[in-house]
C-alpha cells in the first residue's frame, strides 16, 4: 500500500515517509485509523455510497459534493463505512445503508476507516 512516495508494509508495520507531503501523510494516518463524524442534519449529506453486502464489497464513500457536509467534515473518498448511527454496516446491503441514512432526521453519525 502506498501514496506518492509513502510506503506502508502491513507485515512489518513499518512506514517510510521521507517523500510524503503533509497531505499524503494525513491521508495515510486516516487510512490506518477509525474515526467518527457527526454531520448536522437535515440532508443532503454531501456524499455517495458504493458497495454493500449484496455487492460483496464494503460500503465506501465513492463521491463527495464540493462544499458539502461530508467534505467539510473531512470525510474522504474511499473511506470505509463501519457503522451508521451506531449500527454496524458490515452486513448491510446497499439499499439498507441508504435507508438507514435516509431515516436520520437529526445528525448523521458514522464511524469510518
The first five atom37 places (N, CA, C, CB, O) and aatype in JSON, in Angstrom:
{
  "aatype": [20, 20, 20, 20, 20, 20, 20, 20, 20, 20, 20, 20, 20, 20, 20, 20, 20, 20, 20, 20, 20, 20, 20, 20, 20, 20, 20, 20, 20, 20, 20, 20, 20, 20, 20, 20, 20, 20, 20, 20, 20, 20, 20, 20, 20, 20, 20, 20, 20, 20, 20, 20, 20, 20, 20, 20, 20, 20, 20, 20, 20, 20, 20, 20, 20, 20, 20, 20, 20, 20, 20, 20, 20, 20, 20, 20, 20, 20, 20, 20, 20, 20, 20, 20, 20, 20, 20, 20, 20, 20, 20, 20, 20, 20, 20, 20, 20, 20, 20, 20, 20, 20, 20, 20, 20, 20, 20, 20, 20, 20, 20, 20, 20],
  "atom_mask": [
    [1, 1, 1, 1, 1],
    [1, 1, 1, 1, 1],
    [1, 1, 1, 1, 1],
    [1, 1, 1, 1, 1],
    [1, 1, 1, 1, 1],
    [1, 1, 1, 1, 1],
    [1, 1, 1, 1, 1],
    [1, 1, 1, 1, 1],
    [1, 1, 1, 1, 1],
    [1, 1, 1, 1, 1],
    [1, 1, 1, 1, 1],
    [1, 1, 1, 1, 1],
    [1, 1, 1, 1, 1],
    [1, 1, 1, 1, 1],
    [1, 1, 1, 1, 1],
    [1, 1, 1, 1, 1],
    [1, 1, 1, 1, 1],
    [1, 1, 1, 1, 1],
    [1, 1, 1, 1, 1],
    [1, 1, 1, 1, 1],
    [1, 1, 1, 1, 1],
    [1, 1, 1, 1, 1],
    [1, 1, 1, 1, 1],
    [1, 1, 1, 1, 1],
    [1, 1, 1, 1, 1],
    [1, 1, 1, 1, 1],
    [1, 1, 1, 1, 1],
    [1, 1, 1, 1, 1],
    [1, 1, 1, 1, 1],
    [1, 1, 1, 1, 1],
    [1, 1, 1, 1, 1],
    [1, 1, 1, 1, 1],
    [1, 1, 1, 1, 1],
    [1, 1, 1, 1, 1],
    [1, 1, 1, 1, 1],
    [1, 1, 1, 1, 1],
    [1, 1, 1, 1, 1],
    [1, 1, 1, 1, 1],
    [1, 1, 1, 1, 1],
    [1, 1, 1, 1, 1],
    [1, 1, 1, 1, 1],
    [1, 1, 1, 1, 1],
    [1, 1, 1, 1, 1],
    [1, 1, 1, 1, 1],
    [1, 1, 1, 1, 1],
    [1, 1, 1, 1, 1],
    [1, 1, 1, 1, 1],
    [1, 1, 1, 1, 1],
    [1, 1, 1, 1, 1],
    [1, 1, 1, 1, 1],
    [1, 1, 1, 1, 1],
    [1, 1, 1, 1, 1],
    [1, 1, 1, 1, 1],
    [1, 1, 1, 1, 1],
    [1, 1, 1, 1, 1],
    [1, 1, 1, 1, 1],
    [1, 1, 1, 1, 1],
    [1, 1, 1, 1, 1],
    [1, 1, 1, 1, 1],
    [1, 1, 1, 1, 1],
    [1, 1, 1, 1, 1],
    [1, 1, 1, 1, 1],
    [1, 1, 1, 1, 1],
    [1, 1, 1, 1, 1],
    [1, 1, 1, 1, 1],
    [1, 1, 1, 1, 1],
    [1, 1, 1, 1, 1],
    [1, 1, 1, 1, 1],
    [1, 1, 1, 1, 1],
    [1, 1, 1, 1, 1],
    [1, 1, 1, 1, 1],
    [1, 1, 1, 1, 1],
    [1, 1, 1, 1, 1],
    [1, 1, 1, 1, 1],
    [1, 1, 1, 1, 1],
    [1, 1, 1, 1, 1],
    [1, 1, 1, 1, 1],
    [1, 1, 1, 1, 1],
    [1, 1, 1, 1, 1],
    [1, 1, 1, 1, 1],
    [1, 1, 1, 1, 1],
    [1, 1, 1, 1, 1],
    [1, 1, 1, 1, 1],
    [1, 1, 1, 1, 1],
    [1, 1, 1, 1, 1],
    [1, 1, 1, 1, 1],
    [1, 1, 1, 1, 1],
    [1, 1, 1, 1, 1],
    [1, 1, 1, 1, 1],
    [1, 1, 1, 1, 1],
    [1, 1, 1, 1, 1],
    [1, 1, 1, 1, 1],
    [1, 1, 1, 1, 1],
    [1, 1, 1, 1, 1],
    [1, 1, 1, 1, 1],
    [1, 1, 1, 1, 1],
    [1, 1, 1, 1, 1],
    [1, 1, 1, 1, 1],
    [1, 1, 1, 1, 1],
    [1, 1, 1, 1, 1],
    [1, 1, 1, 1, 1],
    [1, 1, 1, 1, 1],
    [1, 1, 1, 1, 1],
    [1, 1, 1, 1, 1],
    [1, 1, 1, 1, 1],
    [1, 1, 1, 1, 1],
    [1, 1, 1, 1, 1],
    [1, 1, 1, 1, 1],
    [1, 1, 1, 1, 1],
    [1, 1, 1, 1, 1],
    [1, 1, 1, 1, 1],
    [1, 1, 1, 1, 1],
    [1, 1, 1, 1, 1]
  ],
  "atom_positions": [
    [[0.86, -1.18, 0.0], [0.0, 0.0, 0.0], [0.89, 1.22, 0.0], [-0.97, 0.01, 1.22], [1.84, 1.28, 0.79]],
    [[0.63, 2.19, -0.83], [1.49, 3.37, -0.88], [0.74, 4.6, -1.33], [2.66, 3.13, -1.79], [-0.35, 4.51, -1.89]],
    [[1.34, 5.76, -1.09], [0.74, 7.02, -1.52], [1.83, 7.96, -1.94], [-0.13, 7.64, -0.4], [2.49, 8.57, -1.09]],
    [[2.05, 8.11, -3.22], [3.01, 9.08, -3.76], [4.28, 9.2, -2.92], [2.36, 10.43, -3.86], [4.6, 10.27, -2.41]],
    [[4.98, 8.12, -2.77], [6.22, 8.16, -2.02], [6.11, 7.6, -0.62], [6.7, 9.55, -1.94], [7.13, 7.36, 0.02]],
    [[4.91, 7.37, -0.14], [4.73, 6.76, 1.17], [4.66, 5.25, 0.97], [3.44, 7.29, 1.9], [4.0, 4.78, 0.04]],
    [[5.32, 4.52, 1.79], [5.27, 3.07, 1.7], [4.84, 2.53, 3.05], [6.65, 2.47, 1.28], [5.38, 2.92, 4.09]],
    [[3.86, 1.63, 3.03], [3.37, 1.05, 4.27], [3.39, -0.46, 4.12], [1.94, 1.56, 4.62], [2.74, -0.99, 3.22]],
    [[4.1, -1.14, 4.96], [4.17, -2.59, 4.93], [3.35, -3.13, 6.08], [5.64, -3.08, 5.02], [3.7, -2.96, 7.25]],
    [[2.24, -3.77, 5.75], [1.37, -4.31, 6.79], [2.08, -5.4, 7.58], [0.07, -4.85, 6.18], [1.92, -5.48, 8.79]],
    [[2.85, -6.24, 6.9], [3.53, -7.33, 7.59], [4.54, -6.82, 8.59], [4.2, -8.24, 6.58], [4.62, -7.33, 9.71]],
    [[5.31, -5.84, 8.23], [6.37, -5.34, 9.11], [5.94, -4.14, 9.94], [7.58, -4.98, 8.29], [6.65, -3.72, 10.85]],
    [[4.77, -3.59, 9.62], [4.28, -2.38, 10.29], [5.34, -1.29, 10.31], [3.84, -2.71, 11.72], [5.59, -0.66, 11.34]],
    [[5.95, -1.1, 9.16], [6.96, -0.06, 9.01], [6.49, 0.92, 7.95], [8.35, -0.66, 8.65], [5.84, 0.53, 6.98]],
    [[6.83, 2.18, 8.15], [6.49, 3.2, 7.18], [7.73, 3.97, 6.8], [5.41, 4.14, 7.72], [8.59, 4.25, 7.63]],
    [[7.81, 4.32, 5.54], [8.84, 5.21, 5.06], [8.13, 6.45, 4.56], [9.72, 4.55, 3.94], [7.48, 6.42, 3.52]],
    [[8.26, 7.53, 5.27], [7.53, 8.75, 4.96], [8.44, 9.86, 4.46], [6.76, 9.22, 6.17], [8.08, 11.03, 4.53]],
    [[9.63, 9.51, 3.97], [10.61, 10.52, 3.6], [10.13, 11.42, 2.49], [11.89, 9.87, 3.2], [10.44, 12.62, 2.5]],
    [[9.39, 10.89, 1.53], [8.94, 11.69, 0.39], [7.48, 12.08, 0.48], [9.18, 10.93, -0.89], [6.88, 12.49, -0.51]],
    [[6.91, 11.97, 1.66], [5.48, 12.16, 1.81], [5.17, 13.62, 2.12], [4.93, 11.26, 2.91], [5.76, 14.22, 3.02]],
    [[4.23, 14.19, 1.37], [3.76, 15.53, 1.69], [2.86, 15.45, 2.92], [3.0, 16.17, 0.47], [2.38, 14.37, 3.25]],
    [[2.63, 16.58, 3.6], [1.74, 16.55, 4.77], [0.34, 16.04, 4.43], [1.63, 17.95, 5.37], [-0.27, 15.34, 5.24]],
    [[-0.16, 16.38, 3.24], [-1.49, 15.91, 2.86], [-1.52, 14.39, 2.72], [-1.93, 16.57, 1.55], [-2.46, 13.74, 3.19]],
    [[-0.49, 13.84, 2.08], [-0.45, 12.38, 1.91], [-0.23, 11.68, 3.24], [0.66, 11.99, 0.92], [-0.79, 10.61, 3.47]],
    [[0.58, 12.28, 4.11], [0.81, 11.69, 5.43], [-0.5, 11.65, 6.21], [1.88, 12.48, 6.21], [-0.81, 10.64, 6.85]],
    [[-1.26, 12.76, 6.17], [-2.54, 12.8, 6.88], [-3.5, 11.75, 6.33], [-3.17, 14.19, 6.78], [-4.22, 11.12, 7.09]],
    [[-3.51, 11.57, 5.0], [-4.38, 10.57, 4.4], [-3.94, 9.17, 4.83], [-4.37, 10.68, 2.86], [-4.79, 8.32, 5.09]],
    [[-2.63, 8.93, 4.91], [-2.12, 7.64, 5.35], [-2.52, 7.38, 6.8], [-0.59, 7.58, 5.2], [-2.95, 6.28, 7.14]],
    [[-2.39, 8.39, 7.66], [-2.78, 8.25, 9.07], [-4.27, 7.93, 9.17], [-2.45, 9.54, 9.87], [-4.67, 7.06, 9.93]],
    [[-5.08, 8.64, 8.38], [-6.52, 8.45, 8.41], [-6.87, 7.04, 7.94], [-7.22, 9.51, 7.55], [-7.8, 6.43, 8.47]],
    [[-6.14, 6.54, 6.94], [-6.42, 5.22, 6.41], [-6.19, 4.15, 7.46], [-5.55, 4.95, 5.19], [-6.87, 3.12, 7.46]],
    [[-5.24, 4.37, 8.35], [-4.88, 3.37, 9.34], [-5.77, 3.44, 10.58], [-3.45, 3.53, 9.75], [-5.74, 2.52, 11.4]],
    [[-6.55, 4.48, 10.73], [-7.31, 4.68, 11.96], [-8.8, 4.82, 11.68], [-6.81, 5.92, 12.69], [-9.21, 5.34, 10.64]],
    [[-9.59, 4.35, 12.61], [-11.03, 4.58, 12.57], [-11.31, 5.96, 13.14], [-11.8, 3.48, 13.36], [-10.59, 6.43, 14.02]],
    [[-12.35, 6.6, 12.63], [-12.75, 7.89, 13.17], [-14.25, 8.04, 13.02], [-12.01, 9.05, 12.45], [-14.89, 7.31, 12.26]],
    [[-14.81, 8.97, 13.75], [-16.24, 9.2, 13.76], [-16.55, 10.6, 13.25], [-16.81, 9.0, 15.17], [-15.83, 11.55, 13.55]],
    [[-17.61, 10.71, 12.47], [-18.09, 12.02, 12.04], [-19.55, 12.16, 12.44], [-17.9, 12.22, 10.51], [-20.31, 11.18, 12.43]],
    [[-19.93, 13.37, 12.77], [-21.32, 13.68, 13.05], [-21.71, 14.83, 12.13], [-21.55, 14.05, 14.57], [-21.25, 15.96, 12.3]],
    [[-22.55, 14.53, 11.15], [-22.98, 15.54, 10.19], [-24.3, 16.12, 10.68], [-23.13, 14.93, 8.75], [-25.24, 15.38, 10.98]],
    [[-24.37, 17.43, 10.76], [-25.56, 18.12, 11.27], [-26.65, 18.1, 10.21], [-25.22, 19.58, 11.69], [-26.45, 18.55, 9.08]],
    [[-27.81, 17.57, 10.59], [-28.93, 17.44, 9.67], [-29.68, 18.73, 9.49], [-29.86, 16.39, 10.14], [-29.44, 19.71, 10.18]],
    [[-30.57, 18.71, 8.58], [-31.06, 17.58, 7.79], [-30.23, 17.34, 6.54], [-32.51, 17.81, 7.41], [-29.27, 18.07, 6.26]],
    [[-30.62, 16.3, 5.76], [-29.98, 16.0, 4.48], [-30.17, 17.21, 3.56], [-30.57, 14.69, 3.84], [-31.08, 18.0, 3.79]],
    [[-29.37, 17.37, 2.52], [-28.42, 16.42, 1.94], [-27.11, 16.36, 2.72], [-28.14, 16.79, 0.5], [-26.67, 17.34, 3.31]],
    [[-26.5, 15.17, 2.71], [-25.28, 14.92, 3.48], [-24.02, 15.18, 2.67], [-25.27, 13.5, 3.98], [-22.96, 15.41, 3.24]],
    [[-24.13, 15.16, 1.35], [-22.99, 15.52, 0.51], [-22.05, 14.38, 0.18], [-22.23, 16.58, 1.15], [-20.86, 14.62, -0.05]],
    [[-22.55, 13.15, 0.16], [-21.7, 12.03, -0.25], [-22.53, 10.96, -0.94], [-20.96, 11.43, 0.97], [-23.75, 10.92, -0.82]],
    [[-21.83, 10.1, -1.66], [-22.47, 8.96, -2.32], [-21.77, 7.68, -1.87], [-22.42, 9.1, -3.87], [-20.55, 7.66, -1.7]],
    [[-22.55, 6.63, -1.68], [-22.02, 5.34, -1.26], [-21.85, 4.4, -2.44], [-22.93, 4.7, -0.21], [-22.53, 4.51, -3.46]],
    [[-20.91, 3.47, -2.28], [-20.84, 2.32, -3.18], [-20.62, 1.07, -2.35], [-19.71, 2.5, -4.24], [-20.18, 1.15, -1.2]],
    [[-20.92, -0.08, -2.94], [-20.7, -1.35, -2.25], [-21.86, -1.75, -1.37], [-19.45, -1.28, -1.42], [-22.96, -1.2, -1.47]],
    [[-21.6, -2.71, -0.53], [-22.61, -3.29, 0.36], [-22.52, -4.8, 0.28], [-24.02, -2.8, -0.01], [-21.88, -5.35, -0.62]],
    [[-23.18, -5.46, 1.22], [-23.14, -6.92, 1.29], [-23.59, -7.55, -0.03], [-24.01, -7.42, 2.44], [-23.04, -8.57, -0.45]],
    [[-24.6, -6.97, -0.66], [-25.12, -7.51, -1.91], [-24.14, -7.39, -3.08], [-26.41, -6.82, -2.27], [-24.31, -8.06, -4.09]],
    [[-23.12, -6.55, -2.94], [-22.08, -6.41, -3.96], [-20.78, -7.1, -3.54], [-21.82, -4.92, -4.24], [-19.78, -7.02, -4.25]],
    [[-20.8, -7.76, -2.39], [-19.6, -8.4, -1.84], [-18.44, -7.4, -1.72], [-19.17, -9.58, -2.71], [-17.28, -7.75, -1.96]],
    [[-18.77, -6.18, -1.35], [-17.79, -5.11, -1.16], [-18.17, -4.34, 0.1], [-17.73, -4.16, -2.4], [-19.35, -4.21, 0.42]],
    [[-17.17, -3.83, 0.81], [-17.52, -2.97, 1.95], [-18.19, -1.69, 1.46], [-16.26, -2.63, 2.79], [-17.94, -1.23, 0.35]],
    [[-19.05, -1.13, 2.3], [-19.64, 0.17, 1.97], [-18.55, 1.22, 2.04], [-20.82, 0.52, 2.94], [-17.85, 1.33, 3.05]],
    [[-18.39, 1.98, 0.98], [-17.37, 3.02, 0.95], [-17.96, 4.31, 0.41], [-16.16, 2.58, 0.1], [-19.0, 4.31, -0.26]],
    [[-17.29, 5.4, 0.72], [-17.66, 6.71, 0.19], [-17.09, 6.8, -1.23], [-17.13, 7.89, 1.1], [-15.88, 6.69, -1.41]],
    [[-17.95, 6.99, -2.22], [-17.48, 7.0, -3.61], [-17.42, 8.4, -4.21], [-18.37, 6.13, -4.45], [-16.74, 8.62, -5.21]],
    [[-18.15, 9.34, -3.61], [-18.18, 10.69, -4.17], [-18.53, 11.68, -3.07], [-19.2, 10.79, -5.33], [-19.3, 11.38, -2.16]],
    [[-17.95, 12.88, -3.17], [-18.25, 13.96, -2.23], [-18.71, 15.18, -3.01], [-17.01, 14.31, -1.35], [-18.19, 15.47, -4.09]],
    [[-19.66, 15.9, -2.47], [-20.09, 17.17, -3.06], [-19.17, 18.27, -2.57], [-21.57, 17.48, -2.7], [-18.92, 18.39, -1.37]],
    [[-18.67, 19.07, -3.5], [-17.82, 20.2, -3.11], [-18.58, 21.1, -2.15], [-17.36, 21.0, -4.36], [-19.7, 21.52, -2.43]],
    [[-17.98, 21.39, -1.01], [-18.6, 22.25, -0.02], [-19.72, 21.59, 0.75], [-19.11, 23.47, -0.67], [-20.41, 22.25, 1.53]],
    [[-19.92, 20.29, 0.55], [-20.99, 19.57, 1.24], [-20.62, 19.25, 2.68], [-21.32, 18.28, 0.51], [-19.48, 19.44, 3.1]],
    [[-21.59, 18.77, 3.42], [-21.39, 18.48, 4.84], [-20.31, 17.43, 5.06], [-22.69, 18.02, 5.48], [-19.48, 17.58, 5.96]],
    [[-20.3, 16.38, 4.26], [-19.29, 15.32, 4.42], [-17.89, 15.85, 4.09], [-19.62, 14.12, 3.51], [-16.94, 15.58, 4.83]],
    [[-17.76, 16.58, 3.0], [-16.45, 17.14, 2.63], [-15.95, 18.09, 3.7], [-16.54, 17.86, 1.27], [-14.76, 18.09, 4.03]],
    [[-16.84, 18.91, 4.24], [-16.44, 19.86, 5.28], [-16.04, 19.16, 6.58], [-17.57, 20.83, 5.56], [-15.33, 19.74, 7.4]],
    [[-16.49, 17.91, 6.77], [-16.13, 17.13, 7.96], [-14.89, 16.27, 7.7], [-17.31, 16.25, 8.4], [-14.55, 15.4, 8.51]],
    [[-14.23, 16.5, 6.56], [-13.01, 15.77, 6.18], [-13.23, 14.29, 5.92], [-11.98, 15.92, 7.25], [-12.32, 13.49, 6.1]],
    [[-14.43, 13.92, 5.51], [-14.67, 12.57, 5.02], [-13.92, 12.45, 3.7], [-16.22, 12.26, 4.85], [-13.84, 13.41, 2.94]],
    [[-13.37, 11.28, 3.43], [-12.59, 11.1, 2.21], [-13.19, 10.07, 1.28], [-11.18, 10.7, 2.56], [-13.84, 9.12, 1.72]],
    [[-12.97, 10.27, -0.01], [-13.38, 9.27, -1.0], [-12.58, 8.0, -0.73], [-13.15, 9.79, -2.46], [-11.37, 8.04, -0.55]],
    [[-13.27, 6.89, -0.69], [-12.64, 5.61, -0.4], [-12.73, 5.2, 1.05], [-11.22, 5.65, -0.81], [-12.38, 4.07, 1.4]],
    [[-13.19, 6.11, 1.92], [-13.35, 5.75, 3.33], [-14.39, 4.63, 3.46], [-13.77, 6.99, 4.18], [-15.43, 4.65, 2.8]],
    [[-14.09, 3.67, 4.32], [-15.0, 2.54, 4.56], [-15.96, 2.91, 5.67], [-14.2, 1.24, 4.92], [-15.55, 3.41, 6.72]],
    [[-17.25, 2.67, 5.46], [-18.28, 2.95, 6.45], [-18.38, 1.74, 7.38], [-19.67, 3.26, 5.77], [-18.79, 0.66, 6.96]],
    [[-18.0, 1.93, 8.64], [-18.05, 0.85, 9.62], [-19.4, 0.77, 10.31], [-16.96, 1.04, 10.65], [-19.89, -0.32, 10.6]],
    [[-20.0, 1.93, 10.59], [-21.33, 1.94, 11.21], [-22.06, 3.22, 10.84], [-21.23, 1.81, 12.75], [-21.45, 4.25, 10.53]],
    [[-23.38, 3.12, 10.88], [-24.26, 4.26, 10.62], [-25.18, 4.39, 11.81], [-25.08, 4.08, 9.28], [-25.95, 3.48, 12.11]],
    [[-25.09, 5.51, 12.5], [-25.88, 5.75, 13.72], [-25.79, 4.59, 14.7], [-27.33, 6.01, 13.36], [-26.8, 4.17, 15.27]],
    [[-24.59, 4.09, 14.89], [-24.34, 3.05, 15.89], [-24.64, 1.63, 15.44], [-25.13, 3.34, 17.08], [-24.41, 0.69, 16.19]],
    [[-25.15, 1.46, 14.23], [-25.46, 0.13, 13.7], [-24.35, -0.29, 12.75], [-26.86, 0.13, 12.97], [-24.0, 0.45, 11.82]],
    [[-23.78, -1.47, 12.98], [-22.7, -1.97, 12.13], [-23.15, -2.02, 10.67], [-22.24, -3.36, 12.6], [-24.25, -2.49, 10.37]],
    [[-22.3, -1.54, 9.78], [-22.6, -1.54, 8.36], [-22.03, -2.76, 7.65], [-22.07, -0.28, 7.71], [-22.22, -2.94, 6.45]],
    [[-21.32, -3.6, 8.39], [-20.63, -4.74, 7.78], [-21.57, -5.67, 7.01], [-19.91, -5.53, 8.86], [-21.21, -6.16, 5.94]],
    [[-22.75, -5.91, 7.55], [-23.68, -6.84, 6.9], [-24.81, -6.13, 6.17], [-24.25, -7.79, 7.93], [-25.77, -6.79, 5.75]],
    [[-24.74, -4.81, 6.01], [-25.8, -4.06, 5.34], [-25.68, -4.18, 3.82], [-25.76, -2.59, 5.75], [-24.58, -4.13, 3.26]],
    [[-26.83, -4.35, 3.17], [-26.86, -4.21, 1.72], [-26.77, -2.72, 1.4], [-28.15, -4.87, 1.1], [-26.89, -1.87, 2.27]],
    [[-26.58, -2.44, 0.12], [-26.51, -1.04, -0.3], [-27.81, -0.32, 0.04], [-26.21, -0.95, -1.81], [-27.8, 0.8, 0.56]],
    [[-28.93, -0.95, -0.27], [-30.23, -0.34, -0.01], [-30.49, -0.15, 1.48], [-31.34, -1.19, -0.62], [-31.03, 0.87, 1.89]],
    [[-30.11, -1.12, 2.3], [-30.27, -0.99, 3.76], [-29.48, 0.21, 4.28], [-29.82, -2.28, 4.47], [-29.97, 0.95, 5.13]],
    [[-28.27, 0.38, 3.78], [-27.45, 1.52, 4.21], [-28.1, 2.83, 3.78], [-26.02, 1.42, 3.64], [-28.18, 3.78, 4.56]],
    [[-28.56, 2.88, 2.54], [-29.23, 4.09, 2.05], [-30.46, 4.41, 2.9], [-29.64, 3.93, 0.58], [-30.68, 5.56, 3.28]],
    [[-31.25, 3.39, 3.2], [-32.45, 3.6, 4.0], [-32.12, 4.04, 5.42], [-33.29, 2.33, 4.05], [-32.81, 4.89, 5.98]],
    [[-31.08, 3.48, 6.01], [-30.65, 3.88, 7.35], [-30.27, 5.36, 7.35], [-29.46, 3.01, 7.84], [-30.62, 6.1, 8.27]],
    [[-29.54, 5.77, 6.32], [-29.13, 7.18, 6.22], [-30.34, 8.08, 6.01], [-28.11, 7.36, 5.06], [-30.42, 9.15, 6.6]],
    [[-31.27, 7.65, 5.18], [-32.47, 8.45, 4.9], [-33.33, 8.66, 6.14], [-33.31, 7.79, 3.82], [-34.02, 9.68, 6.25]],
    [[-33.3, 7.71, 7.08], [-34.14, 7.84, 8.28], [-33.55, 8.8, 9.31], [-34.34, 6.49, 8.92], [-34.2, 9.1, 10.31]],
    [[-32.34, 9.27, 9.09], [-31.72, 10.21, 10.04], [-32.36, 11.58, 9.88], [-30.17, 10.31, 9.81], [-32.21, 12.23, 8.85]],
    [[-33.08, 11.99, 10.9], [-33.74, 13.29, 10.84], [-32.9, 14.37, 11.5], [-35.11, 13.23, 11.5], [-33.02, 15.55, 11.16]],
    [[-32.06, 13.98, 12.43], [-31.16, 14.93, 13.08], [-29.77, 14.78, 12.53], [-31.16, 14.74, 14.61], [-29.55, 14.87, 11.32]],
    [[-28.81, 14.56, 13.41], [-27.43, 14.36, 12.98], [-27.24, 12.94, 12.46], [-26.47, 14.64, 14.14], [-27.87, 11.99, 12.92]],
    [[-26.35, 12.83, 11.47], [-25.94, 11.53, 10.95], [-24.56, 11.23, 11.51], [-25.94, 11.52, 9.37], [-23.6, 11.95, 11.23]],
    [[-24.46, 10.16, 12.3], [-23.18, 9.78, 12.9], [-22.69, 8.52, 12.2], [-23.33, 9.54, 14.45], [-23.4, 7.52, 12.12]],
    [[-21.46, 8.6, 11.69], [-20.87, 7.44, 11.02], [-19.47, 7.2, 11.58], [-20.81, 7.65, 9.49], [-18.73, 8.14, 11.84]],
    [[-19.14, 5.93, 11.75], [-17.77, 5.54, 12.05], [-17.16, 5.09, 10.74], [-17.7, 4.41, 13.15], [-17.73, 4.27, 10.01]],
    [[-15.99, 5.62, 10.44], [-15.33, 5.38, 9.16], [-13.9, 4.92, 9.38], [-15.35, 6.65, 8.3], [-13.34, 5.04, 10.47]],
    [[-13.35, 4.38, 8.33], [-11.94, 3.98, 8.36], [-11.3, 4.39, 7.06], [-11.78, 2.45, 8.59], [-10.11, 4.15, 6.86]]
  ]
}
